Amino acid sequence: MRFFQTLLAFPFIAGNLAAIAGPIETRATLENCTVEKKQAIDDALAQAARMAQAGADAIRSGSDYSSSLFYSFFKTNDQSSKNRVAGVLEKIAQEALAGNRGVVTYYCTPEGIQCQESEAFTTTAYGETDGTYGRIRTCPAYYSFPKWSTTCDVLDQATSSLHEMAHTKGIFGPETYGYDAVHQLYPSAALENAESYAFFSKSAFLNCRVSN
C-alpha cells in the first residue's frame, strides 16, 4: 500500500483576476523552490492562514452573520458540522504557519505529476494525505494566478493553497470548483468539498455579502 493514498487535483477556472501582494511569514515545509516560487508560496500560505483563522473565528463567534455565511456555503447550521469545519480551518491555519515543524510538505514543482492544461481544465496543484502527513505538489499554472484578490468570488494563489491544505486535513471530495458552484452543494457534499472551505474562509476574512 502506498504511503500517500489520496490524490486530488485543483483546476483553474477562468475569471477576472486582480492581484494584491501579502507579507512573507514562516510556514509548512517547502521543497524544490526557486527564490521567486518560494516567495509566492510563502505569501499564499500566510494569507491562507489568515483566511482559515478568520473562518474558524467566525464560526466560533456564533454571530448572526457567521451563521448566515456558514449556511450559504454548507446548507446547514448543525453545531457538529460547524465544529468540524472550524476544527479543520484551525488545523490549516496552524499548519500554514508551522514552518519546518509542520506535517505538510509543500513542493513548488509538480514532482512527477502530469499537469493538465487545456481550455476546459487546467490543473494547478495536487494535495494528498495518509491521514497524518500531507504533501502538496504545484503545477506551473498556479503561478499565473494573482497572489491575492479582495474580490470575494475570485480564485487566487492564497485561496488555491487553502483548498490544497484542506485536502491534507482529510477533505477529499466531491471536488466541485468555483464560488457559484459550491453554493449549490447539499450539506453532505459541501462538508467534504475543499473549495467550499476555501471560499467560505475567504468570504469570512473579507466580510463578503452572504449569497443565497
C-alpha positions in Angstrom: 0.0 0.0 0.0 1.4 3.4 -0.9 2.2 5.8 1.9 0.1 8.6 0.3 -3.3 7.2 -0.7 -5.4 10.1 -1.7 -4.7 12.3 -4.8 -6.7 15.3 -5.6 -6.3 18.0 -8.3 -7.3 21.6 -8.1 -8.3 23.2 -11.5 -8.1 26.7 -12.8 -11.5 28.2 -13.7 -11.2 31.3 -15.8 -12.4 34.6 -14.5 -11.3 38.2 -13.9 -8.3 38.3 -11.6 -6.8 41.1 -9.6 -3.5 40.8 -7.6 -2.6 42.3 -4.2 0.6 41.1 -2.6 0.8 40.0 1.0 3.6 39.8 3.6 6.0 36.9 4.0 5.9 34.7 7.1 7.1 31.2 8.0 5.1 28.1 7.1 4.8 24.5 6.2 8.0 22.8 4.8 8.8 24.0 1.3 10.8 21.9 -1.2 12.3 22.3 -4.7 11.7 26.0 -4.8 13.3 28.9 -6.7 13.6 32.1 -4.7 10.6 33.5 -6.7 8.4 30.5 -6.3 9.3 30.1 -2.6 8.2 33.7 -2.0 4.9 33.1 -3.9 4.1 30.0 -1.8 5.2 31.8 1.4 2.9 34.7 0.6 0.0 32.4 -0.3 0.3 30.3 2.8 0.5 33.4 5.0 -2.8 34.7 3.5 -4.3 31.2 3.6 -3.6 31.1 7.3 -5.3 34.4 7.9 -8.3 33.4 5.9 -8.6 30.0 7.6 -8.3 31.6 11.1 -10.9 34.2 10.1 -13.3 31.4 9.0 -12.8 29.4 12.2 -13.2 32.6 14.4 -16.4 33.5 12.6 -17.9 30.1 13.2 -16.8 30.1 16.9 -18.3 33.6 17.3 -21.8 32.4 16.7 -22.9 35.7 15.3 -25.9 36.1 13.0 -23.7 37.0 10.1 -21.4 34.0 10.6 -24.4 31.6 10.8 -25.8 33.0 7.6 -22.5 32.8 5.9 -21.9 29.3 7.0 -25.4 28.2 5.9 -24.8 29.8 2.4 -21.8 27.5 1.9 -22.7 24.4 3.8 -26.5 24.4 3.8 -26.7 23.6 7.5 -26.2 25.2 10.9 -25.9 22.0 12.8 -23.4 22.6 15.6 -21.4 19.4 15.0 -20.9 20.5 11.3 -19.8 23.9 12.5 -17.4 22.4 14.9 -15.9 20.1 12.3 -15.4 22.9 9.8 -13.9 25.2 12.4 -11.6 22.4 13.6 -10.3 21.8 10.0 -9.7 25.5 9.4 -7.8 25.9 12.7 -5.6 23.0 11.7 -5.0 24.6 8.4 -4.1 28.0 10.0 -1.7 26.3 12.4 0.0 24.2 9.7 0.4 27.1 7.3 2.4 28.9 9.9 4.3 25.9 11.3 7.5 26.3 9.3 9.7 23.2 9.3 7.8 21.9 12.3 4.7 21.1 10.3 3.4 17.8 8.9 2.8 19.0 5.3 5.5 19.2 2.7 4.7 21.8 0.0 6.5 21.4 -3.3 6.9 24.3 -5.7 7.0 21.9 -8.6 4.9 19.0 -9.9 7.3 16.3 -8.7 6.4 13.8 -11.4 2.6 14.5 -11.5 1.3 15.3 -15.0 -0.2 18.7 -15.1 -3.1 19.1 -17.5 -3.6 22.3 -19.3 -6.5 22.9 -21.7 -9.2 25.4 -22.4 -11.7 23.3 -20.4 -9.5 22.2 -17.5 -6.1 23.3 -16.1 -4.6 21.5 -13.1 -2.8 23.9 -10.7 -1.9 21.7 -7.8 -2.3 18.2 -6.1 -2.9 17.7 -2.4 -2.6 14.3 -0.8 -2.5 12.7 2.7 -2.2 9.4 4.6 -4.3 10.8 7.4 -1.4 12.3 9.3 1.2 13.6 6.9 0.4 15.6 3.8 2.0 16.6 0.6 1.1 19.3 -2.0 2.7 19.5 -5.4 2.3 22.6 -7.6 1.8 22.8 -11.4 3.1 25.8 -13.4 -0.4 27.2 -13.9 -0.6 28.1 -10.2 1.9 30.9 -10.7 -0.3 32.6 -13.3 -2.9 33.3 -10.6 -2.9 36.6 -8.7 -1.3 36.4 -5.3 -4.4 37.7 -3.6 -7.6 39.3 -4.7 -10.1 41.2 -2.5 -13.0 40.2 -4.8 -15.0 37.6 -2.9 -15.5 35.2 -5.8 -12.1 35.4 -7.5 -9.7 32.5 -7.2 -6.1 33.5 -6.3 -3.0 31.7 -5.1 -3.9 32.1 -1.4 -7.4 30.6 -1.9 -5.9 27.8 -4.1 -3.4 27.0 -1.4 -6.1 26.9 1.3 -8.0 24.5 -0.9 -5.0 22.2 -1.1 -4.3 22.4 2.6 -7.9 21.3 3.2 -7.1 18.1 1.3 -4.2 17.4 3.7 -6.6 17.6 6.6 -8.9 15.0 5.3 -11.3 16.9 3.0 -11.3 14.7 -0.1 -14.3 15.4 -2.4 -16.5 15.8 -4.3 -14.2 18.3 -6.0 -16.8 20.9 -7.1 -15.0 24.1 -8.2 -15.9 27.7 -8.3 -17.6 30.2 -6.0 -21.0 29.9 -7.5 -20.9 26.1 -7.9 -20.0 25.4 -4.3 -23.1 27.3 -3.1 -25.3 24.7 -4.9 -24.0 21.7 -3.0 -26.0 19.7 -0.4 -24.6 19.6 3.1 -23.1 16.2 2.9 -21.2 17.2 -0.2 -20.2 20.7 0.9 -18.7 19.4 4.1 -16.3 17.2 2.1 -15.5 19.8 -0.6 -12.2 21.6 -0.2 -13.3 24.5 -2.4 -16.2 25.2 0.0 -13.8 25.6 2.9 -11.5 27.8 0.8 -14.2 30.3 -0.4 -16.0 30.2 3.0 -12.8 31.3 4.6 -12.1 34.0 2.1 -15.6 35.3 2.5 -15.3 35.4 6.3 -12.0 37.2 6.0 -13.4 39.8 3.6 -16.8 40.1 5.3 -18.4 39.3 2.0 -22.1 39.6 1.3 -24.0 36.4 2.0 -25.1 34.6 -1.2 -28.3 32.7 -1.3 
